[in-house]
Structures are given as C-alpha cells and as structure tokens.
Amino acid sequence: MPVSIKALPLLLASLLAWISLNSQATTPEPERQEEIQATDTTSQRQLLQKARLAIQRDDKKQLKQLKALLSDYPLAPYIDYWAIGRYLRQLPLVEVDRFLSHNQNTALGDWMRIRLLKELGRQGRFKTYLKYYQPEKHRRAALRCYHADALSRHGDKEKANQLINELWLVGRSQAEECDPVFARWMRSGGLTQEKSWARHLLALKEDNPELATYIARKMEPPFKRKATLLREVHKSPKLLLNYSRFLQAPEQNRDLILHGLHRLAQKEASIAEEAWRRYSASILFSDSEQAEMLRHLARQFARQDDIHGLLNLTNNQAIRDERSIEWLARQSLRKLDWEQVAYWIDRLPPKRQQRDRWLYWKARSLVELYGNSQSGAASMLYGKAARERSYYGFLAADALGQNYSFVHRPAPITPVEVQKIAQRAGLQRARELQAIGELFHARREWNYATRGMDHGELLAAGKVASAWGWYHKSIQSVLAADYLDDLELRFPLAFADIVQSVSAQVGRQSAPLEPYMIYAVARQESHFSHDAKSSSGALGLMQLLPSTARATARRSGVRYRRSWDLLSPKTNIALGSFYLSTLLHRFDNNRFLAAAAYNAGPTRVAKWLKETRQRLPHDVWIETIPYSETRTYVQNVLAYTVIYAYRSGTKLQLLRANEASSKL
C-alpha cells in the first residue's frame, strides 16, 4: 500500500535523530515498519517509471490505474505534468487550467505556465497569452518579448512601447522571439536614430561589434558615419591621439571619446591618462563621468602592474577607488616597504580598515616599523582581528600566541521545527527526485521551496539537507540565513568514510595528506556537490578536469574510465586527493603552495616563486599572489583545514613550522 505524505515524517525521524541534541525522545517506529516503508517507496518509484512509459505509449487506461496507485506519492503531480506536456502543442487549456489550479504556488505550476506561454507565443495566440502572463514572475527576455507583442496587439500600446524600449536598449543580441515585435515596432516608426545610436554604443561597451554593425545598418547617413567612426575607435583606440580631429566637434564626439579612452586604458593606461588630460581640458565632462574615468584608469594601472603610473595618478587626482588603494598596499608589501603599507591602509575608508585583513597588516607593519615600541597598538589590532574565525584571524592569534576563535553555536532550531519543514511537499518532491536521479529537477524544487523562507525556516531546511546528505544545500541554507556560527552545517564532515580511507591510502603511496585538507579543498571547490560542473569542464566534489583525472589515475592506480566517473564521490575524492598529494610532493610538503597549484596550476606557481626569489615571508607571498581568485582560494583552504581539524576534535595550527619559516 502506498506511503502517505503524513507517514513520511516517521521515516525522516530516524534520519534526523542526530538533530535532537538535548531531546530524550526516541523514534517510535520499529525496524520492521521502516523496512516496509522502504519497500513501498521503492515500489512507488518503479510505478512512477511505468507511468512515464504509459505516457510515452499513450496508454491512458494504464496511466489512470497507475495514477490511482500513486495518489499519495510526493511525485504524483509530475505524472500530470509529463502527460500534459506531451500534448501541449495542441493547447489542452482545460487540462492546463486544472493543473495550474491544483498546483498553485509550486515549482511545477510555474514551470507549466512558462511552457504554456512559450507555446502560445510560438503559435501567435497573443490574446490568450495575456491571460496567463504574470509580469512580476516572468522576466525571461523571450517571454517579455511575447508580452510586448501581445500588448501591442490586444492591450496597452503605450505600455507595449515602453517594454519594447527596455528590451531594445541592451548591448547583447536578444532572444529570437523578440524579432517579430521589434520588426513591427520599427515599421511603425518606434525606432529613432537616437535609439539606434544608444544600442550601437551599448553593444560596443559589451565588446559586441557584430551587433553594433547590424544596428548601424538601420541608421541614416549622419548617424551611420559617426557609428562607423566609433567602431574604428573601438578597434583602434589610438586614433583618439589625433586630437584635432575629434575636438573639431567636442560635444558631438563626447560619448565616442569616452568609449575610446576606456578602450585605450585597457591596453595602455599611461597613454590613456595623457589623452584624458588633453580631452578633459576642452570638454566639460560631468562629475560622474570624471569619477568613472579616474576609477577606470586607476584599475587599469593596477592591472598592468604600473605602480608609477598609479602613484602619479593618485598624486594628481583624488582617487577614492578601494581596489586601487588595496593594490598599492599589496605592491608595497611585495617590496617589503612597511611604511608605505601603513600609509595606504590608512587611506582606505574607515569601515574597510576594520576588516580582519587590514587590521592584521596594519599591526604587522607597526611591528616591522617600530618593534616593541608600538607593541600596544599592534596587539590591539591583532586582538581585533583574532576575534574572527578566518585566515587573518588565525594569523593574528598566532602572532599573539592565543588560541583560535571558533565560536561554534548550533542553530537554535528544535527537532519539531525541522520535522515540520521536512514535511513540506516541495522538499518531499526534491528528495524523491534526488532519489530517482533527477538531480536538475531536485535542485529546482529545493530552490523553489526555500526561496521564500524566513531566517528560522532556512536554518531548519539546512538541518534537513544535512540529514539527507545534501551538504551543498545545507551550506547554502545557512549562508542564505546569514547564520555563520553553526559549524556543523557550514563545515559538514561530508563523505567521512571515503575521506578517511583515501587519506590513509594516499599516505601509504605518496606524500602524507591530512583528511582535514581534503575536506577543505572539497568545501572550497564545490560545497560538497558531487555532481558540480564548472564552465571549464571540471567535475565533481574536488572539481577535477578529465585530463588531470586520467593522468592521476595512471599514477595512482585508481579505477577511472570516463569523465562521468568523476561524479562518483569515491572516485573523485580518491583522484583529487592523489593529485593534491603530488602537488605537496612537488612543493616540498608546503600546503599553501600545493593549494595555489591546485587552483592556478603548478606551472604558474613555479613562475611566481621564481619572480619573488625566496625573499618574501610566507604571509606576504600569499597576500601578493597575482590572481585574486587564487589568493582567496589559498587563504580559505588553510583556514578551512584548521576548522575541519577542530570539527574532528583535533587542534591544528594554521601553518606548519616549515611553512611559517619559509621564504618564497
């Protein structure tokens, strides 16, 4: 007999028992009942697959029988969703309306409405489209374009024109569904030369010259000539150095000059700065234009490693760009110029100076400059930083000889609150979808179910996710709730048996690798999402590229045949850990160099080491890693390693003796 939704919390109780930290309640379900429920759930999943086959065969009789058997199953609404979707081109609106009525405020209801709107738009059923479209929910460009078309034909034409203008004024190509409404708008005179120019400029700002060329074809000769010149400047910004040419009509060329100067600065900031001085002497740019250009110049000087150019700019202009000031502070660190380090930190906004990073470095600079004479001021700054559970907090605590501040405070959520959240239909559907391998839909159901939750509900959802082994959703939930002190949820001991086993195996075959660092890398890479995929093609918990996995598998003896094997936690952790151990071996058992190499590649790390020539202390080397992503990555991995040791009942220093004493 099928399991009812009301009975499911009893099954959850055993999985959520660990949450009852101070509760004396025990699960009333006997083991036999759990076995029966598990068997029934398995049967229901099998029946669900039969229902999908019945839909494909159009076997309405069998489908009706299966629906009756699955009426209490969490995924029962999916049967109607799949069945209606199969015939949606025929627009069975009576069935769709019934489905939408029964599934209001659910993920499935919203997805069905979106599918219906796409079909109505494709078929040009715009009057009906207005009945189903919900402006506050449907923000996809394709649906908005259909909406604009529907309004222009059967609704508020003024509102339609306003919407079309918004859709037009973007620097990228819009969805093809926008083409018909744009064409009708142009034929009716809605596209002015000014609107063509505005989009042409936006396209070039987003470095989309193909779209800009297409837009220019719609311009009349005066605008077309100016657009041609703008594209030439976009391609060759040094054309702006012919000052007399562009200053013949300075106001007319204003936006062209600004765009060209931005482009020029990206290639040669020093030349762009001189050009900016020449043009700003003749053109009265607005305060916002001046501020934006100076900020852009400052960042380009920093990106191009032109410290002299940036210093000259800051001497002549009042630069308030925090990123540029921080870059100058790091450049001073790289030169071990502690006076300049302190100088630039003092020029950061007061609120930014109080961040643990800059508290640590200000204290460090005072110690280097004045030794014990400023120990009181330095100790106070170190003390503030040491309150944080972070890389800089741990560094500051080490400087003071103090214990680390972990501040573990479990989320104040009761088992009753957790069970109440776990019973929600959306979360039950998410769990079942995960169980049958529909991971994409499972994530969508979870995200939909949690998006309107308040602080307490999110924390309870985090507990549920942790109990279900959805560690990435557990982490996501506590971050969304902005509750950062429940270390059990933020830093779960995920896949513990695999991690411990792999750590021991790696130690026997290669450089020793603590389980805490494996946890830390997996936490940083994927938040323990075993099916994570990056834009670069990295897969799984420890985000390995298939090429890296193949090479590591040959050396380690780990079984690996195809890229999808990396979605297996056991395979991914084994290969990722062995690869990490090879990096430790290559970089003399230095964990922060190995972490940097894991993120940026060992070749880049070797290059950075060659550039610094063994003259920088460990903390300065890490702080001045050229890639901000790698810098953050290394700092997080070190801090997370300490936190995972703490979670495992072990006291671990942020840095080993060989790491703390190293010069790089």
C-alpha positions in Angstrom: 0.0 0.0 0.0 1.4 3.4 -0.9 3.1 5.6 1.8 1.0 8.7 2.6 2.7 12.1 3.0 1.6 12.0 6.6 3.6 8.9 7.2 6.8 10.1 5.7 7.9 12.1 8.8 8.2 8.8 10.6 10.8 7.7 8.1 12.6 11.0 8.4 12.7 10.7 12.1 15.5 8.1 12.0 17.5 10.2 9.6 17.0 13.4 11.7 17.7 11.8 15.1 21.1 13.4 15.4 19.4 16.8 15.5 17.8 16.0 18.8 20.9 17.1 20.8 19.2 17.6 24.1 16.0 15.7 23.5 15.2 12.4 25.2 12.6 11.5 22.6 13.2 8.3 20.6 11.9 7.2 17.3 8.7 5.2 17.9 9.0 3.4 14.6 10.1 -0.3 14.9 12.7 -1.5 12.5 10.1 -3.7 10.7 7.9 -0.7 9.9 11.0 1.1 8.4 11.6 -1.9 6.1 8.0 -1.9 5.0 8.1 1.8 4.2 11.4 1.5 2.3 9.9 -1.4 0.2 6.8 0.7 -0.5 8.9 3.7 -1.6 10.9 1.5 -3.9 7.7 0.1 -5.4 6.3 3.6 -5.9 9.4 4.7 -7.8 9.0 1.7 -10.0 5.4 2.6 -10.6 6.4 6.1 -11.5 8.7 4.8 -14.2 5.8 2.7 -15.5 3.6 5.8 -15.6 6.2 7.6 -17.7 6.3 4.7 -20.1 2.5 4.7 -20.3 2.6 8.4 -21.2 5.0 7.7 -24.0 2.8 4.9 -25.3 -0.3 7.0 -24.9 -1.8 4.2 -22.8 -4.5 6.2 -21.0 -6.1 3.2 -19.3 -2.9 2.0 -17.6 -1.9 5.6 -16.8 -5.2 6.1 -14.9 -4.6 2.9 -12.9 -1.1 4.0 -12.0 -2.2 7.5 -11.0 -4.7 6.0 -8.6 -1.9 3.8 -7.0 0.4 6.8 -6.7 -2.1 9.4 -5.4 -0.2 9.9 -2.1 3.3 9.7 -3.6 5.2 13.0 -3.5 5.9 13.0 -7.2 2.3 12.2 -8.3 1.9 15.8 -9.7 4.8 15.0 -12.1 2.6 12.4 -13.9 0.1 15.1 -15.0 3.0 17.5 -15.8 4.6 15.0 -18.1 1.3 13.9 -19.6 0.1 17.4 -20.4 3.5 18.4 -21.6 3.4 15.6 -24.2 0.3 17.2 -25.9 1.0 20.9 -25.1 1.2 21.9 -28.8 -2.4 21.0 -29.0 -3.1 23.5 -26.2 -5.4 21.5 -24.0 -6.2 24.6 -22.0 -8.9 22.9 -19.9 -6.4 20.4 -18.6 -3.7 23.1 -18.2 -6.1 25.3 -16.2 -7.0 22.3 -13.9 -3.3 21.6 -13.4 -2.4 25.2 -12.6 -5.3 25.4 -10.2 -4.2 22.2 -8.4 -0.5 23.3 -8.3 -0.7 26.9 -7.4 2.5 28.4 -5.9 4.5 25.3 -6.7 7.6 24.9 -8.9 5.6 22.6 -11.2 2.8 25.1 -11.6 5.2 27.8 -12.6 7.1 25.6 -15.0 3.9 24.5 -16.6 2.8 28.1 -17.0 6.2 29.0 -18.6 5.9 26.1 -21.1 2.4 27.2 -21.9 3.4 30.8 -22.5 6.2 29.7 -24.9 3.7 27.6 -26.9 1.2 30.4 -27.0 3.8 32.8 -28.2 5.1 30.4 -30.9 1.5 29.9 -32.1 0.8 33.7 -32.0 -2.1 33.2 -29.6 -1.4 36.6 -28.0 -4.9 37.3 -26.6 -4.8 34.1 -24.7 -1.1 34.9 -23.8 -2.2 38.0 -21.8 -4.5 35.7 -19.7 -1.6 33.6 -18.4 1.3 36.0 -18.4 2.5 37.3 -14.9 4.8 40.3 -15.3 6.2 40.0 -11.7 7.3 36.4 -12.2 8.3 36.1 -15.9 11.5 38.0 -16.5 12.9 36.0 -19.4 13.6 38.1 -22.4 11.7 35.7 -24.7 8.5 35.8 -22.6 8.8 39.6 -22.2 9.0 40.0 -25.9 5.9 37.9 -26.4 4.2 40.0 -23.8 5.2 43.2 -25.6 3.8 41.8 -28.8 0.6 40.8 -27.1 0.2 44.2 -25.5 0.8 46.0 -28.8 -1.9 43.9 -30.5 -4.5 43.4 -27.7 -3.6 45.6 -24.8 -2.0 48.9 -23.7 0.1 50.1 -26.7 1.9 52.8 -24.6 2.9 50.1 -22.1 4.0 47.9 -25.0 6.2 50.6 -26.4 7.8 51.2 -23.0 8.6 47.5 -22.7 10.0 47.3 -26.2 12.3 50.2 -25.5 13.6 48.4 -22.4 14.1 45.2 -24.4 15.9 47.1 -27.3 18.3 49.1 -25.1 20.8 46.2 -24.3 24.3 45.6 -25.6 23.7 41.9 -26.5 21.6 40.1 -29.0 18.1 39.5 -27.7 16.2 36.2 -28.0 14.9 35.4 -31.5 11.4 35.6 -30.1 12.0 39.3 -30.0 12.5 39.7 -33.7 8.8 39.9 -34.7 7.8 42.6 -32.2 11.0 44.6 -33.0 10.1 44.4 -36.7 6.6 45.7 -36.2 7.9 48.4 -33.8 10.4 49.6 -36.5 7.7 49.6 -39.2 5.5 51.8 -37.1 8.3 54.3 -36.5 9.2 53.3 -33.0 13.0 53.1 -33.7 14.5 56.5 -33.7 18.1 57.4 -34.8 18.9 58.2 -31.1 17.7 54.8 -30.0 19.8 53.1 -32.7 22.9 55.0 -31.6 22.3 54.2 -28.0 22.1 50.5 -28.6 25.1 50.7 -31.0 27.1 52.2 -28.2 25.9 49.7 -25.6 26.9 46.8 -28.0 30.4 48.2 -28.2 30.7 48.7 -24.5 29.9 45.0 -24.2 32.5 44.3 -26.9 29.9 43.1 -29.4 31.0 44.7 -32.7 28.9 42.3 -34.8 25.7 43.5 -33.2 26.9 47.1 -33.5 27.5 46.7 -37.2 24.0 45.2 -37.6 22.4 48.2 -35.7 24.4 50.7 -37.8 22.6 49.4 -41.0 19.4 50.9 -39.6 20.9 54.4 -39.3 20.6 57.4 -41.6 23.9 58.9 -43.1 24.9 61.3 -40.3 24.5 58.7 -37.5 25.9 56.0 -39.8 29.1 58.0 -40.3 29.5 58.6 -36.6 28.8 54.9 -35.9 31.5 53.9 -38.4 34.0 56.2 -36.7 33.1 54.8 -33.3 33.7 51.2 -34.4 37.0 52.3 -35.8 37.9 53.9 -32.5 36.7 50.7 -30.7 39.1 48.6 -32.8 42.0 51.1 -32.8 41.6 53.5 -29.8 44.9 55.2 -30.5 43.0 57.1 -33.2 42.0 59.4 -30.4 45.5 60.7 -30.2 44.7 62.7 -33.3 43.2 65.4 -31.0 42.4 68.0 -33.7 40.2 65.5 -35.5 38.0 64.8 -32.5 38.0 68.2 -30.9 36.5 69.8 -34.0 33.1 68.9 -32.6 33.8 68.0 -29.0 30.2 67.7 -27.8 29.1 65.7 -30.8 32.0 63.3 -30.1 31.7 63.2 -26.4 30.4 59.6 -25.9 32.7 58.5 -28.7 35.8 59.9 -26.9 34.8 58.5 -23.5 34.3 55.0 -25.0 37.6 55.2 -26.9 39.5 56.4 -23.7 38.1 53.4 -21.8 39.3 51.1 -24.5 42.7 52.7 -24.7 43.2 52.5 -21.0 42.6 48.7 -21.1 45.7 48.4 -23.4 47.9 51.3 -22.4 46.8 53.2 -19.2 49.6 55.7 -19.3 48.8 56.9 -22.8 45.1 56.9 -22.0 45.8 59.1 -18.9 47.6 61.7 -21.0 44.8 61.7 -23.6 42.2 62.1 -20.8 44.1 65.2 -19.6 44.0 66.7 -23.1 40.4 66.0 -23.7 39.1 67.0 -20.2 40.8 70.4 -20.7 38.5 71.0 -23.7 35.3 69.1 -22.8 33.3 69.7 -19.6 32.7 66.2 -18.5 30.2 65.6 -15.7 31.3 64.7 -12.2 30.1 61.1 -12.6 32.0 60.8 -16.0 35.2 62.1 -14.4 34.9 59.8 -11.4 34.2 56.8 -13.5 37.2 57.5 -15.9 39.6 58.1 -13.0 38.4 54.9 -11.3 38.9 53.0 -14.6 42.3 54.4 -15.2 43.4 53.5 -11.6 42.3 49.9 -12.0 43.9 49.6 -15.4 47.2 50.9 -14.0 46.9 48.3 -11.3 46.0 45.5 -13.8 49.0 46.4 -15.9 51.3 46.4 -12.9 52.2 50.1 -13.5 52.8 51.3 -9.9 54.5 54.5 -11.1 51.5 55.4 -13.3 49.1 54.7 -10.5 51.1 56.7 -8.0 51.2 59.7 -10.4 47.5 59.4 -10.9 46.8 59.4 -7.2 49.2 62.3 -6.6 47.4 64.5 -9.2 43.8 63.3 -8.6 41.7 62.4 -5.6 41.3 58.7 -6.2 38.8 57.0 -3.9 38.8 53.6 -5.5 39.3 51.0 -2.8 40.5 48.3 -5.1 43.3 50.5 -6.4 44.4 51.5 -2.9 44.4 47.9 -1.8 46.5 47.1 -4.9 49.0 49.8 -3.9 49.2 48.3 -0.3 49.9 44.9 -1.8 52.6 46.3 -4.1 54.2 47.9 -1.0 54.0 44.6 0.7 55.7 42.9 -2.2 58.6 45.4 -1.8 58.5 45.0 2.0 58.0 48.7 2.3 56.2 48.7 5.6 55.9 52.4 5.9 54.0 52.5 2.6 51.9 49.6 3.6 50.7 51.5 6.6 50.3 54.7 4.5 47.9 53.0 2.1 45.9 51.2 4.7 45.3 54.5 6.4 43.8 55.8 3.1 41.2 53.1 2.9 37.7 54.0 4.1 37.4 53.6 7.9 35.0 50.7 7.6 37.3 48.8 5.3 40.3 49.4 7.6 38.4 47.5 10.3 38.3 44.3 8.2 40.4 41.5 9.6 42.7 41.5 6.6 43.8 45.1 7.0 43.8 45.0 10.8 46.3 42.2 10.5 48.5 44.0 8.0 48.4 47.3 9.9 49.5 45.5 13.0 52.2 43.7 11.1 53.5 46.9 9.6 53.7 48.6 13.0 55.7 45.7 14.4 58.1 45.8 11.4 58.5 49.5 11.7 58.7 50.1 15.4 59.3 46.7 17.0 58.2 46.6 20.7 57.8 50.4 20.9 54.4 50.1 19.2 53.5 46.6 20.6 50.5 48.0 22.4 48.9 49.4 19.2 49.9 46.3 17.3 48.5 44.0 19.9 45.2 45.9 20.0 44.8 45.5 16.2 45.9 41.8 16.3 43.4 41.3 19.1 40.5 42.7 17.0 41.5 40.5 14.0 41.9 37.4 16.2 38.2 37.5 17.1 37.4 36.3 13.6 37.1 32.7 12.6 39.2 33.3 9.4 42.6 33.1 7.8 43.6 36.5 9.1 42.0 35.8 12.5 44.1 32.7 12.8 47.3 34.6 11.7 46.6 37.3 14.2 46.0 34.7 17.0 49.3 33.1 16.2 51.1 36.5 16.4 49.7 36.9 19.9 50.2 33.3 20.9 46.4 32.9 21.5 44.0 30.1 20.9 41.9 30.4 17.8 38.4 31.8 17.9 36.0 29.2 16.5 32.7 30.4 18.0 30.6 27.3 17.3 27.0 28.0 18.1 24.5 25.4 16.7 21.4 26.9 15.0 18.7 27.4 17.6 16.2 25.1 15.8 14.2 22.3 17.5 13.6 18.8 16.1 9.9 19.7 15.8 10.7 22.7 13.6 13.0 20.5 11.5 10.3 17.8 11.0 7.8 20.5 10.1 10.0 21.8 7.3 10.9 18.3 6.2 7.1 17.6 5.7 6.7 20.4 3.2 5.5 19.0 -0.2 8.2 20.8 -2.2 11.0 19.4 -0.1 9.5 15.9 -0.3 9.4 16.2 -4.0 13.0 17.4 -4.1 14.1 14.4 -2.0 12.3 11.9 -4.2 13.7 13.5 -7.4 17.1 13.2 -6.0 16.5 9.5 -5.1 15.5 8.7 -8.7 18.4 10.6 -10.2 16.5 13.6 -11.4 19.1 15.9 -9.9 18.4 19.0 -12.0 14.7 18.9 -11.1 15.5 18.1 -7.5 17.6 21.3 -7.2 14.9 23.4 -8.8 12.3 22.0 -6.4 14.6 22.7 -3.4 15.4 26.2 -4.6 11.8 27.0 -5.2 10.7 25.6 -1.9 13.3 27.6 0.1 13.3 30.9 -1.7 10.6 32.5 0.4 11.7 31.0 3.7 12.4 33.2 6.7 15.5 33.0 8.9 14.4 30.2 11.1 12.9 28.1 8.3 16.1 28.4 6.3 18.1 27.1 9.3 15.6 24.2 9.7 16.0 23.5 5.9 19.7 23.4 6.4 19.3 20.7 9.1 17.0 18.7 6.8 19.5 19.0 3.9 22.4 17.9 6.1 20.4 14.8 7.3 19.6 13.9 3.7 23.3 14.2 2.7 22.6 17.3 0.6 25.6 19.1 2.1 25.8 21.8 -0.6 22.2 22.7 0.2 22.9 22.7 3.9 25.7 25.2 3.4 23.6 27.2 1.0 20.8 27.4 3.5 22.8 28.7 6.5 24.5 31.2 4.2 21.1 32.5 3.0 20.0 32.7 6.6 23.2 34.7 7.4 23.9 32.4 10.3 27.6 31.6 10.1 28.3 30.1 13.5 26.8 26.6 13.1 30.0 24.9 12.1 28.2 21.5 11.8 26.1 22.9 9.0 28.7 25.2 7.4 31.5 22.7 7.5 30.0 19.3 7.4 32.2 16.2 7.7 30.8 15.0 4.4 31.7 11.6 2.9 33.7 11.0 6.1 34.4 7.3 5.5 35.7 8.0 2.0 37.9 10.9 3.1 39.4 8.9 6.0 40.1 5.9 3.8 41.6 7.9 0.9 43.8 9.9 3.3 45.3 6.7 4.7 45.8 5.2 1.3 47.5 8.4 -0.1 49.8 8.4 2.9 51.0 4.9 2.1 51.6 5.7 -1.6 52.6 9.3 -1.7 53.1 12.5 0.3 51.1 12.4 3.6 47.7 14.2 3.2 45.6 15.1 6.2 41.9 14.4 5.9 41.2 18.0 7.0 42.9 19.3 3.9 40.8 17.0 1.7 37.7 18.3 3.4 38.9 21.9 3.0 39.6 21.6 -0.8 36.2 19.9 -1.4 34.4 22.5 0.6 36.1 25.3 -1.3 35.7 23.7 -4.7 32.1 22.5 -4.7 30.5 22.9 -1.3 30.3 19.1 -1.4 28.1 19.0 -4.5 29.1 15.7 -6.0 27.6 16.5 -9.4 29.1 20.0 -9.7 30.2 21.0 -13.2 32.3 24.2 -13.9 32.4 26.2 -17.1 35.9 25.0 -17.7 34.8 21.3 -17.6 35.9 20.5 -14.1 33.7 17.9 -12.4 32.6 16.6 -9.0 33.5 17.3 -5.4 37.1 18.3 -5.9 36.5 19.8 -9.4 38.9 17.8 -11.5 39.4 18.2 -15.2 39.1 14.9 -17.0 42.6 15.3 -18.4 44.0 15.7 -14.9 41.9 12.7 -13.7 43.3 10.5 -16.4 46.9 11.3 -15.7 46.4 10.9 -11.9 44.6 7.6 -12.4 47.6 6.2 -14.3 50.0 7.1 -11.4 47.7 6.2 -8.5 46.0 3.1 -9.8 42.6 4.5 -9.1 40.0 3.0 -11.5 38.9 5.6 -14.0 37.3 5.1 -17.4 35.3 8.1 -18.4 34.7 11.7 -17.3 31.3 10.8 -15.7 33.2 8.7 -13.2 34.2 11.9 -11.6 30.6 12.4 -10.4 31.2 9.4 -8.1 32.3 10.8 -4.6 34.6 7.8 -4.1 36.4 8.2 -7.4 36.5 12.0 -7.3 37.9 12.2 -3.8 40.4 9.5 -4.5 41.7 11.1 -7.7 41.6 14.7 -6.3 43.4 13.6 -3.1 46.2 11.8 -5.1 46.6 14.8 -7.3 46.8 17.1 -4.3 49.5 14.8 -2.8 51.6 15.0 -6.0 51.5 18.8 -5.6 52.5 18.6 -2.0 55.4 16.4 -3.0 56.4 18.8 -5.8 56.3 21.8 -3.5 58.3 20.3 -0.5 55.2 19.5 1.6 54.1 23.1 1.6 50.3 23.1 1.8 49.7 26.7 0.7 51.8 26.3 -2.4 50.1 23.0 -3.2 46.7 24.7 -2.8 47.8 27.5 -5.0 48.9 25.0 -7.6 45.6 23.1 -7.3 43.7 26.3 -8.2 46.0 28.0 -10.7 48.3 25.2 -11.9 51.8 24.2 -10.8 53.5 26.0 -13.7 52.1 29.4 -12.6 53.1 28.8 -9.0 56.6 27.9 -10.1 56.7 31.1 -12.1 55.5 33.2 -9.2 58.2 31.6 -6.9 60.9 32.4 -9.5 59.7 36.1 -9.6 59.9 36.5 -5.8 63.3 34.8 -5.5 63.0 33.5 -1.9 62.8 36.9 -0.3 59.2 37.1 0.9 57.8 35.8 4.2 55.0 33.3 3.8 52.2 35.7 4.7 53.4 38.4 2.3 53.8 35.8 -0.5 50.2 34.6 -0.1 48.9 38.2 0.2 50.6 39.2 -3.0 49.6 36.2 -5.2 48.8 37.9 -8.6 45.4 36.2 -9.0 42.8 37.4 -6.6 40.9 34.1 -7.0 43.9 32.0 -6.1 44.8 34.3 -3.2 41.3 33.8 -1.7 41.4 30.1 -2.5 44.7 29.5 -0.6 43.5 31.5 2.4 40.2 29.7 2.6 41.8 26.2 2.2 44.3 27.0 5.0 41.5 28.3 7.3 39.1 25.5 6.4 41.7 22.9 7.2 42.0 24.3 10.7 38.2 24.4 11.1 37.9 20.8 9.9 40.5 19.7 12.4 38.6 21.4 15.1 35.4 19.7 13.9 37.2 16.4 14.1 38.4 17.0 17.6 42.0 17.9 16.7 43.9 21.1 17.4 45.9 22.2 14.4 48.0 25.3 13.7 47.3 27.3 10.6 50.8 26.8 9.4 53.3 24.1 9.9 56.8 25.0 11.1 58.3 24.5 7.7 55.6 26.7 6.1 55.8 29.5 8.7 59.6 29.8 8.4 59.8 29.6 4.6 61.0 32.5 2.4 59.4 32.5 -1.0 
